[in-house]
Amino acid sequence: MSNVAEFIEIRKSIETLASQITLNVAQKAVHESKQYLDEANRQLEVLKPMVDNDVQVIVAGRLTRQLAGLGTKVEKMVAKLPAKKRLAGRPTVVKLEKPVKRPENTEDPEITVFERP
């Protein structure tokens, strides 16, 4: 009986983690989603050897598919992250450009009026 109780507790924990992953994906919190997904996959690996009957087989399959789907969503979010442009630990060097010196116009403007013939 303790095996069934353990199975139920781990299943509930995985389902809670899956709902947290879904919320974090909606909020676009990539790192938290990835952490929850890793934890849920670890718990799923513990759950799979505990399967004893047909109902537990169905539950394990459903959770596997659900986590696989959430994993693809998280991977898409990771792929959409912008690349970091500067290396960590290196100070940013700002180059100041010298202003371009333009030649001064010393000529007086000339106004020409064109008339129609």
DSSP file (Angstrom, degrees, kcal/mol; ACC not computed):
  #  RESIDUE AA STRUCTURE BP1 BP2  ACC     N-H-->O    O-->H-N    N-H-->O    O-->H-N    TCO  KAPPA ALPHA  PHI   PSI    X-CA   Y-CA   Z-CA
    1    1 A M     >        0   0    0      0, 0.0     4,-2.1     0, 0.0     3,-0.3   0.000 360.0 360.0 360.0 -34.3    0.0    0.0    0.0
    2    2 A S  H  >  +     0   0    0      1,-0.2     4,-2.6     2,-0.2     5,-0.2   0.824 360.0  60.1 -64.5 -28.0    2.8    2.4    0.7
    3    3 A N  H  > S+     0   0    0      2,-0.2     4,-2.3     1,-0.2    -1,-0.2   0.904 106.2  46.4 -64.1 -41.0    3.9    2.1   -2.9
    4    4 A V  H  > S+     0   0    0     -3,-0.3     4,-2.4     2,-0.2    -2,-0.2   0.904 112.6  49.7 -68.1 -41.8    0.5    3.4   -4.1
    5    5 A A  H  X S+     0   0    0     -4,-2.1     4,-2.3     2,-0.2    -2,-0.2   0.910 112.0  47.9 -64.4 -41.9    0.6    6.2   -1.6
    6    6 A E  H  X S+     0   0    0     -4,-2.6     4,-2.6     2,-0.2     5,-0.2   0.915 110.3  52.9 -62.0 -43.3    4.1    7.2   -2.7
    7    7 A F  H  X S+     0   0    0     -4,-2.3     4,-2.4     1,-0.2    -2,-0.2   0.920 110.0  47.7 -58.3 -45.3    3.0    7.0   -6.4
    8    8 A I  H  X S+     0   0    0     -4,-2.4     4,-2.6     2,-0.2    -1,-0.2   0.911 111.6  50.0 -65.1 -42.7    0.1    9.3   -5.7
    9    9 A E  H  X S+     0   0    0     -4,-2.3     4,-2.1     2,-0.2    -2,-0.2   0.921 113.0  45.5 -62.9 -44.3    2.3   11.8   -3.8
   10   10 A I  H  X S+     0   0    0     -4,-2.6     4,-2.5     2,-0.2    -1,-0.2   0.899 112.1  52.4 -66.2 -39.8    4.9   11.9   -6.6
   11   11 A R  H  X S+     0   0    0     -4,-2.4     4,-2.4    -5,-0.2    -2,-0.2   0.927 110.4  47.7 -61.0 -45.3    2.2   12.2   -9.2
   12   12 A K  H  X S+     0   0    0     -4,-2.6     4,-2.3     1,-0.2    -1,-0.2   0.892 111.4  51.3 -62.9 -39.4    0.6   15.2   -7.4
   13   13 A S  H  X S+     0   0    0     -4,-2.1     4,-2.4     2,-0.2    -1,-0.2   0.915 110.5  48.0 -64.1 -42.8    4.1   16.8   -7.1
   14   14 A I  H  X S+     0   0    0     -4,-2.5     4,-2.4     1,-0.2    -2,-0.2   0.904 111.3  50.5 -65.0 -40.8    4.7   16.4  -10.8
   15   15 A E  H  X S+     0   0    0     -4,-2.4     4,-2.0     2,-0.2    -1,-0.2   0.877 110.1  50.3 -66.2 -36.6    1.3   17.9  -11.6
   16   16 A T  H  X S+     0   0    0     -4,-2.3     4,-2.1     2,-0.2    -2,-0.2   0.921 111.2  48.5 -64.9 -43.9    2.0   20.8   -9.4
   17   17 A L  H  X S+     0   0    0     -4,-2.4     4,-2.5     1,-0.2    -2,-0.2   0.889 109.2  53.8 -62.7 -38.5    5.4   21.4  -11.0
   18   18 A A  H  X S+     0   0    0     -4,-2.4     4,-2.2     1,-0.2    -1,-0.2   0.892 108.3  48.9 -64.1 -39.2    3.7   21.1  -14.5
   19   19 A S  H  X S+     0   0    0     -4,-2.0     4,-2.1     2,-0.2    -1,-0.2   0.882 110.9  50.9 -68.4 -35.7    1.2   23.8  -13.5
   20   20 A Q  H  X S+     0   0    0     -4,-2.1     4,-2.5     2,-0.2    -2,-0.2   0.897 109.4  50.8 -64.9 -40.3    4.1   26.0  -12.3
   21   21 A I  H  X S+     0   0    0     -4,-2.5     4,-2.5     2,-0.2    -2,-0.2   0.923 109.1  51.4 -62.0 -43.9    5.9   25.5  -15.6
   22   22 A T  H  X S+     0   0    0     -4,-2.2     4,-2.0     1,-0.2    -2,-0.2   0.911 111.4  47.3 -60.6 -43.8    2.7   26.5  -17.5
   23   23 A L  H  X S+     0   0    0     -4,-2.1     4,-1.8     1,-0.2    -1,-0.2   0.911 112.8  48.7 -64.2 -42.4    2.5   29.7  -15.4
   24   24 A N  H  <>S+     0   0    0     -4,-2.5     5,-2.9     2,-0.2     4,-0.5   0.853 109.2  52.6 -68.3 -33.7    6.1   30.5  -15.9
   25   25 A V  H ><5S+     0   0    0     -4,-2.5     3,-0.7     3,-0.2    -1,-0.2   0.910 109.1  50.2 -65.6 -40.7    5.9   29.9  -19.6
   26   26 A A  H 3<5S+     0   0    0     -4,-2.0    -2,-0.2     1,-0.2    -1,-0.2   0.855 114.7  43.6 -64.7 -33.6    2.9   32.3  -19.7
   27   27 A Q  T 3<5S-     0   0    0     -4,-1.8    -1,-0.2    -5,-0.1    -2,-0.2   0.463 112.1-123.9 -88.4  -2.3    5.0   34.9  -17.8
   28   28 A K  T < 5 +     0   0    0     -3,-0.7     2,-1.1    -4,-0.5    -3,-0.2   0.842  55.5 154.4  61.0  38.0    8.0   34.1  -20.0
   29   29 A A     >< +     0   0    0     -5,-2.9     4,-1.9     1,-0.2    -1,-0.2  -0.787  16.4 178.0 -93.8  92.4   10.2   33.3  -17.0
   30   30 A V  H  > S+     0   0    0     -2,-1.1     4,-2.4     1,-0.2    -1,-0.2   0.917  70.5  47.4 -68.3 -48.0   12.6   31.0  -18.9
   31   31 A H  H  > S+     0   0    0      1,-0.2     4,-2.0     2,-0.2    -1,-0.2   0.896 113.5  47.5 -67.4 -39.9   15.1   30.0  -16.1
   32   32 A E  H  > S+     0   0    0      2,-0.2     4,-2.6     1,-0.2     5,-0.2   0.911 111.6  51.7 -65.9 -41.1   12.4   29.2  -13.6
   33   33 A S  H  X S+     0   0    0     -4,-1.9     4,-2.4     1,-0.2    -2,-0.2   0.917 109.6  49.6 -60.2 -43.5   10.5   27.1  -16.1
   34   34 A K  H  X S+     0   0    0     -4,-2.4     4,-2.3     2,-0.2    -1,-0.2   0.889 110.6  49.9 -64.7 -39.6   13.7   25.2  -16.9
   35   35 A Q  H  X S+     0   0    0     -4,-2.0     4,-2.2     2,-0.2    -2,-0.2   0.934 112.6  46.4 -64.5 -46.3   14.4   24.5  -13.3
   36   36 A Y  H  X S+     0   0    0     -4,-2.6     4,-2.6     1,-0.2    -2,-0.2   0.890 112.0  52.2 -62.7 -38.9   10.8   23.3  -12.6
   37   37 A L  H  X S+     0   0    0     -4,-2.4     4,-2.4    -5,-0.2    -1,-0.2   0.909 108.8  49.6 -65.2 -42.2   11.0   21.1  -15.8
   38   38 A D  H  X S+     0   0    0     -4,-2.3     4,-2.0     2,-0.2    -1,-0.2   0.916 112.6  47.7 -62.2 -42.8   14.2   19.5  -14.7
   39   39 A E  H  X S+     0   0    0     -4,-2.2     4,-2.3     2,-0.2    -2,-0.2   0.911 111.5  50.2 -64.8 -42.4   12.8   18.7  -11.3
   40   40 A A  H  X S+     0   0    0     -4,-2.6     4,-2.1     1,-0.2    -2,-0.2   0.893 110.0  50.5 -64.2 -39.5    9.6   17.3  -12.8
   41   41 A N  H  X S+     0   0    0     -4,-2.4     4,-1.8     2,-0.2    -1,-0.2   0.873 109.1  51.8 -66.7 -36.5   11.6   15.1  -15.1
   42   42 A R  H  X S+     0   0    0     -4,-2.0     4,-1.2     1,-0.2    -2,-0.2   0.927 111.4  46.9 -63.6 -43.6   13.7   13.8  -12.2
   43   43 A Q  H  X S+     0   0    0     -4,-2.3     4,-2.0     1,-0.2    -2,-0.2   0.856 108.5  55.8 -67.1 -33.6   10.5   12.9  -10.3
   44   44 A L  H  X S+     0   0    0     -4,-2.1     4,-2.4     1,-0.2    -1,-0.2   0.880 103.5  54.5 -65.0 -37.5    9.1   11.2  -13.3
   45   45 A E  H  < S+     0   0    0     -4,-1.8    -1,-0.2     1,-0.2    -2,-0.2   0.829 110.1  47.1 -64.9 -31.0   12.1    9.0  -13.5
   46   46 A V  H  < S+     0   0    0     -4,-1.2     4,-0.4     1,-0.1    -2,-0.2   0.850 112.8  50.6 -73.3 -35.7   11.4    8.0   -9.9
   47   47 A L  H >< S+     0   0    0     -4,-2.0     3,-1.3     1,-0.2     4,-0.3   0.868  96.8  67.2 -72.1 -38.6    7.7    7.4  -10.7
   48   48 A K  G >< S+     0   0    0     -4,-2.4     3,-1.4     1,-0.3    -1,-0.2   0.869  98.3  49.8 -57.7 -43.0    8.1    5.2  -13.8
   49   49 A P  G 3  S+     0   0    0      0, 0.0    -1,-0.3     0, 0.0    -2,-0.2   0.705 102.7  64.6 -69.5 -14.7    9.7    2.2  -11.9
   50   50 A M  G <  S+     0   0    0     -3,-1.3    -2,-0.2    -4,-0.4     2,-0.1   0.512  71.9 123.2 -83.7  -4.4    6.8    2.3   -9.4
   51   51 A V    <   +     0   0    0     -3,-1.4     3,-0.1    -4,-0.3   -47,-0.0  -0.391  23.7 157.8 -65.4 127.2    4.1    1.5  -12.0
   52   52 A D        +     0   0    0      1,-0.1     2,-0.2    -2,-0.1    -1,-0.2   0.667  54.7  28.4-120.0 -32.8    2.2   -1.6  -11.0
   53   53 A N  S  > S-     0   0    0      1,-0.1     4,-1.7     0, 0.0    -1,-0.1  -0.706  85.2 -93.3-130.4 179.6   -1.2   -1.6  -12.8
   54   54 A D  H  > S+     0   0    0      1,-0.2     4,-2.1    -2,-0.2     5,-0.2   0.861 119.7  54.1 -63.1 -38.6   -2.9   -0.3  -15.9
   55   55 A V  H  > S+     0   0    0      1,-0.2     4,-2.4     2,-0.2    -1,-0.2   0.910 108.8  48.8 -64.6 -41.7   -4.1    2.9  -14.4
   56   56 A Q  H  > S+     0   0    0      1,-0.2     4,-2.6     2,-0.2    -1,-0.2   0.844 108.2  54.7 -67.6 -32.6   -0.6    3.8  -13.2
   57   57 A V  H  X S+     0   0    0     -4,-1.7     4,-2.2     2,-0.2    -2,-0.2   0.918 109.6  47.4 -63.6 -43.2    0.7    3.1  -16.7
   58   58 A I  H  X S+     0   0    0     -4,-2.1     4,-2.5     2,-0.2    -2,-0.2   0.920 112.7  48.9 -64.2 -44.0   -1.8    5.5  -18.2
   59   59 A V  H  X S+     0   0    0     -4,-2.4     4,-2.7     1,-0.2     5,-0.2   0.926 111.4  49.0 -62.3 -45.6   -0.9    8.2  -15.6
   60   60 A A  H  X S+     0   0    0     -4,-2.6     4,-2.1     1,-0.2    -1,-0.2   0.896 112.4  48.6 -62.9 -39.9    2.8    7.8  -16.2
   61   61 A G  H  X S+     0   0    0     -4,-2.2     4,-2.4     2,-0.2    -1,-0.2   0.904 111.3  49.7 -65.4 -41.8    2.3    8.0  -20.0
   62   62 A R  H  X S+     0   0    0     -4,-2.5     4,-2.6     1,-0.2    -2,-0.2   0.928 112.4  46.9 -63.8 -44.9    0.1   11.1  -19.6
   63   63 A L  H  X S+     0   0    0     -4,-2.7     4,-2.5     2,-0.2     5,-0.2   0.875 110.6  53.2 -65.5 -36.3    2.7   12.8  -17.4
   64   64 A T  H  X S+     0   0    0     -4,-2.1     4,-2.0    -5,-0.2    -2,-0.2   0.934 112.3  44.2 -62.8 -46.0    5.5   11.9  -19.8
   65   65 A R  H  X S+     0   0    0     -4,-2.4     4,-2.3     2,-0.2    -2,-0.2   0.901 113.0  51.9 -65.8 -40.3    3.6   13.4  -22.7
   66   66 A Q  H  X S+     0   0    0     -4,-2.6     4,-2.3     1,-0.2    -2,-0.2   0.926 112.1  44.9 -63.2 -44.8    2.7   16.5  -20.7
   67   67 A L  H  X S+     0   0    0     -4,-2.5     4,-2.2     2,-0.2    -1,-0.2   0.843 110.8  54.6 -69.3 -32.4    6.3   17.1  -19.7
   68   68 A A  H  X S+     0   0    0     -4,-2.0     4,-1.8    -5,-0.2    -1,-0.2   0.919 109.9  47.1 -65.4 -42.3    7.5   16.5  -23.2
   69   69 A G  H  X S+     0   0    0     -4,-2.3     4,-1.7     1,-0.2    -2,-0.2   0.912 113.2  47.4 -64.3 -43.5    5.1   19.2  -24.5
   70   70 A L  H  X S+     0   0    0     -4,-2.3     4,-2.4     1,-0.2    -1,-0.2   0.858 108.0  57.7 -65.8 -33.7    6.1   21.6  -21.8
   71   71 A G  H  X S+     0   0    0     -4,-2.2     4,-2.4     1,-0.2    -1,-0.2   0.895 105.1  49.7 -63.2 -40.0    9.8   20.9  -22.6
   72   72 A T  H  X S+     0   0    0     -4,-1.8     4,-2.1     2,-0.2    -1,-0.2   0.887 110.3  51.0 -66.7 -37.2    9.3   21.9  -26.2
   73   73 A K  H  X S+     0   0    0     -4,-1.7     4,-2.0     2,-0.2    -2,-0.2   0.926 111.5  47.1 -64.0 -43.5    7.6   25.1  -25.1
   74   74 A V  H  X S+     0   0    0     -4,-2.4     4,-2.4     1,-0.2    -2,-0.2   0.907 110.9  51.8 -65.3 -41.0   10.5   25.9  -22.8
   75   75 A E  H  X S+     0   0    0     -4,-2.4     4,-2.2     1,-0.2    -1,-0.2   0.876 108.1  51.9 -64.6 -36.4   13.1   25.1  -25.5
   76   76 A K  H  X S+     0   0    0     -4,-2.1     4,-1.4     2,-0.2    -1,-0.2   0.895 109.9  49.6 -64.9 -38.4   11.3   27.5  -27.9
   77   77 A M  H  X S+     0   0    0     -4,-2.0     4,-0.6     1,-0.2    -2,-0.2   0.897 109.8  50.8 -66.6 -38.9   11.5   30.2  -25.3
   78   78 A V  H >< S+     0   0    0     -4,-2.4     3,-0.9     1,-0.2    -2,-0.2   0.893 108.6  52.4 -64.1 -39.3   15.2   29.5  -24.7
   79   79 A A  H 3< S+     0   0    0     -4,-2.2    -1,-0.2     1,-0.2    -2,-0.2   0.808 106.6  53.9 -66.8 -29.0   15.8   29.8  -28.5
   80   80 A K  H 3< S+     0   0    0     -4,-1.4    -1,-0.2    -5,-0.1    -2,-0.2   0.558  81.5 113.7 -83.8  -7.7   14.0   33.1  -28.6
   81   81 A L  S << S-     0   0    0     -3,-0.9     2,-0.1    -4,-0.6     3,-0.1  -0.382  76.6-109.2 -63.1 139.5   16.2   34.6  -25.9
   82   82 A P        -     0   0    0      0, 0.0     2,-0.2     0, 0.0    -1,-0.1  -0.433  34.5-109.2 -70.1 145.9   18.4   37.4  -27.2
   83   83 A A        -     0   0    0     -2,-0.1     2,-0.4     1,-0.1    -3,-0.0  -0.470  32.1-111.8 -73.4 143.7   22.1   36.6  -27.4
   84   84 A K        -     0   0    0     -2,-0.2    -1,-0.1     1,-0.1    -3,-0.0  -0.632  25.2-161.7 -79.0 131.7   24.3   38.4  -25.0
   85   85 A K        +     0   0    0     -2,-0.4     2,-0.4     2,-0.1    -1,-0.1   0.719  67.5  51.3 -91.1 -21.9   26.5   40.9  -26.7
   86   86 A R  S    S-     0   0    0      6,-0.0     2,-0.2     4,-0.0     6,-0.1  -0.884  83.8-113.8-119.2 152.4   29.2   41.4  -24.2
   87   87 A L    >   -     0   0    0     -2,-0.4     3,-1.2     4,-0.1     2,-0.1  -0.561  35.9-109.2 -80.6 141.7   31.3   39.0  -22.3
   88   88 A A  T 3  S+     0   0    0     -2,-0.2    -1,-0.1     1,-0.2     0, 0.0  -0.450 100.8  23.7 -69.7 140.1   30.8   38.7  -18.5
   89   89 A G  T 3  S+     0   0    0      1,-0.3    -1,-0.2    -2,-0.1    -2,-0.0   0.218  96.4 106.1  91.9 -16.2   33.6   40.1  -16.5
   90   90 A R  S <  S-     0   0    0     -3,-1.2    -1,-0.3     1,-0.0     2,-0.1  -0.833  72.0-122.0 -98.2 133.4   35.0   42.4  -19.1
   91   91 A P        -     0   0    0      0, 0.0     2,-0.4     0, 0.0    -4,-0.1  -0.403  28.3-110.5 -71.1 149.7   34.3   46.1  -18.7
   92   92 A T        -     0   0    0     -2,-0.1     2,-0.6    -6,-0.1    -6,-0.0  -0.670  27.1-146.5 -82.1 130.1   32.5   47.9  -21.4
   93   93 A V        -     0   0    0     -2,-0.4     2,-0.6    -3,-0.0    -1,-0.0  -0.864   8.5-158.3-100.7 124.6   34.6   50.3  -23.4
   94   94 A V        -     0   0    0     -2,-0.6     2,-0.6     2,-0.0    -2,-0.0  -0.907   4.6-154.0-105.7 122.1   32.8   53.3  -24.7
   95   95 A K        -     0   0    0     -2,-0.6     2,-0.5     2,-0.0    -2,-0.0  -0.835   6.6-150.0 -97.0 125.7   34.4   55.1  -27.7
   96   96 A L        -     0   0    0     -2,-0.6     2,-0.3     0, 0.0    -2,-0.0  -0.818  12.2-139.0 -95.4 130.0   33.7   58.8  -28.0
   97   97 A E        -     0   0    0     -2,-0.5     3,-0.0     1,-0.0    -2,-0.0  -0.655  16.9-119.8 -87.6 142.7   33.7   60.1  -31.5
   98   98 A K        -     0   0    0     -2,-0.3     2,-0.1     1,-0.1    -1,-0.0  -0.595  37.2-104.4 -77.2 140.7   35.2   63.5  -32.2
   99   99 A P        -     0   0    0      0, 0.0     2,-0.4     0, 0.0    -1,-0.1  -0.393  35.7-111.2 -66.6 143.5   32.8   65.9  -33.6
  100  100 A V        -     0   0    0     -2,-0.1     2,-0.6     1,-0.1    -3,-0.0  -0.612  27.4-136.9 -77.2 126.9   33.1   66.5  -37.3
  101  101 A K        -     0   0    0     -2,-0.4    -1,-0.1    -3,-0.0    -3,-0.0  -0.758  18.9-158.2 -89.5 121.4   34.4   70.0  -38.1
  102  102 A R        -     0   0    0     -2,-0.6     2,-0.2     1,-0.1     0, 0.0  -0.739  23.6-106.9 -98.0 145.3   32.5   71.6  -40.9
  103  103 A P        -     0   0    0      0, 0.0     2,-0.2     0, 0.0    -1,-0.1  -0.469  38.0-117.0 -70.0 141.2   34.0   74.4  -42.9
  104  104 A E        -     0   0    0     -2,-0.2     2,-0.7     1,-0.1    -3,-0.0  -0.540  18.6-127.0 -80.3 144.1   32.3   77.7  -42.2
  105  105 A N        +     0   0    0     -2,-0.2    -1,-0.1     1,-0.1     0, 0.0  -0.815  31.2 171.5 -92.2 114.3   30.4   79.5  -45.0
  106  106 A T        +     0   0    0     -2,-0.7     2,-0.2     2,-0.1    -1,-0.1   0.461  45.4 102.6-101.9  -4.0   31.7   83.0  -45.3
  107  107 A E  S    S-     0   0    0      1,-0.1    -2,-0.0     3,-0.0     3,-0.0  -0.519  74.8-118.0 -81.7 148.3   29.9   83.9  -48.5
  108  108 A D        -     0   0    0     -2,-0.2     2,-0.1     1,-0.1    -2,-0.1  -0.638  36.5-106.0 -80.4 141.1   26.8   86.0  -48.4
  109  109 A P        -     0   0    0      0, 0.0     2,-0.5     0, 0.0    -1,-0.1  -0.409  30.9-146.0 -68.6 144.8   23.7   84.3  -49.7
  110  110 A E        -     0   0    0     -2,-0.1     2,-0.6    -3,-0.0    -3,-0.0  -0.947   4.4-152.2-115.3 127.4   22.5   85.4  -53.1
  111  111 A I        -     0   0    0     -2,-0.5     2,-0.5     2,-0.0     0, 0.0  -0.874  10.5-168.9-103.9 125.8   18.9   85.5  -53.9
  112  112 A T        -     0   0    0     -2,-0.6     2,-0.5     2,-0.0    -2,-0.0  -0.953   6.4-156.1-115.2 129.9   17.9   85.0  -57.5
  113  113 A V        -     0   0    0     -2,-0.5     2,-0.5     2,-0.0    -2,-0.0  -0.910   6.4-154.9-107.7 126.8   14.4   85.7  -58.7
  114  114 A F        -     0   0    0     -2,-0.5     2,-0.3     0, 0.0    -2,-0.0  -0.861   9.5-161.2-101.6 131.7   13.3   83.9  -61.9
  115  115 A E        -     0   0    0     -2,-0.5    -2,-0.0     2,-0.0     0, 0.0  -0.832  19.5-117.4-110.9 150.5   10.5   85.5  -63.9
  116  116 A R              0   0    0     -2,-0.3     0, 0.0     1,-0.1     0, 0.0  -0.622 360.0 360.0 -81.8 142.1    8.3   83.9  -66.4
  117  117 A P              0   0    0      0, 0.0    -1,-0.1     0, 0.0    -2,-0.0   0.505 360.0 360.0 -76.7 360.0    8.6   85.3  -70.0
